[in-house]
Amino acid sequence: MQLFFRGDWIRSFWYHPMVDIMMVYLCVFIPSHTLSILTKGRIQGLQIRPLHCYILLGIMILQWIIKNGIFYFTGVHVI
């Protein structure tokens, strides 16, 4: 979280991709629901769908494979 709020988004994503993706998603999700409440439903809020969770899980698994592959083949700890 500290790296994200300092503006170092690349390193923040490298340590844990979920932080960056969820922060961007929440920056859209919360205002859309606020507008939905203020307009009494005329503007629909963003819905969380299972696909969003599957994409996030896929990114996390891909990052895990890459980091462990680098460690396995080169012996270098990425983090």
C-alpha positions in Angstrom: 0.0 0.0 0.0 2.8 2.4 0.8 4.4 2.1 -2.6 1.0 2.7 -4.3 0.3 5.9 -2.3 3.8 7.1 -2.9 3.1 6.9 -6.7 5.4 3.9 -7.3 2.7 1.9 -9.1 5.1 -0.4 -11.0 6.8 -1.7 -7.8 3.5 -1.9 -6.0 2.2 -4.1 -8.8 5.3 -6.2 -8.7 4.9 -7.0 -5.0 1.2 -7.7 -5.2 -1.0 -6.9 -8.3 -4.3 -7.0 -6.4 -3.6 -3.7 -4.6 -3.3 -1.7 -7.8 -6.2 -3.3 -9.6 -8.5 -3.1 -6.6 -7.6 0.6 -6.0 -8.5 1.5 -9.6 -11.7 -0.6 -9.5 -12.8 1.1 -6.2 -12.1 4.5 -7.7 -14.8 3.7 -10.3 -17.0 1.5 -8.1 -17.6 3.9 -5.2 -18.4 7.0 -7.2 -20.8 5.1 -9.5 -22.8 3.8 -6.6 -22.8 7.3 -5.0 -24.3 8.6 -8.3 -26.8 5.8 -8.3 -27.9 6.8 -4.8 -28.0 10.5 -5.6 -30.0 10.0 -8.8 -32.3 7.4 -7.2 -31.3 4.7 -9.6 -31.4 6.6 -12.9 -27.7 6.1 -13.2 -26.7 2.5 -12.5 -23.7 1.6 -10.3 -20.9 -0.6 -11.5 -21.6 -4.3 -10.7 -19.1 -6.7 -9.4 -19.2 -9.8 -11.6 -17.5 -13.2 -11.1 -15.5 -12.5 -14.3 -13.7 -9.6 -12.5 -12.6 -12.0 -9.7 -11.4 -14.6 -12.2 -9.3 -12.1 -14.1 -7.8 -10.9 -10.9 -7.0 -14.5 -9.8 -5.5 -15.2 -13.2 -3.2 -12.2 -12.9 -2.1 -13.3 -9.5 -1.4 -16.8 -10.6 0.5 -15.6 -13.7 2.7 -13.4 -11.4 3.3 -16.3 -9.1 4.4 -18.5 -12.0 6.7 -15.9 -13.4 8.4 -15.1 -10.0 8.8 -18.8 -9.1 10.1 -19.6 -12.6 12.7 -16.9 -12.3 13.8 -18.3 -8.9 13.8 -21.9 -10.2 15.8 -21.3 -13.3 18.2 -18.5 -12.1 18.2 -18.8 -8.3 17.5 -15.1 -8.0 14.8 -14.0 -5.5 12.7 -11.4 -7.3 11.3 -9.9 -4.2 
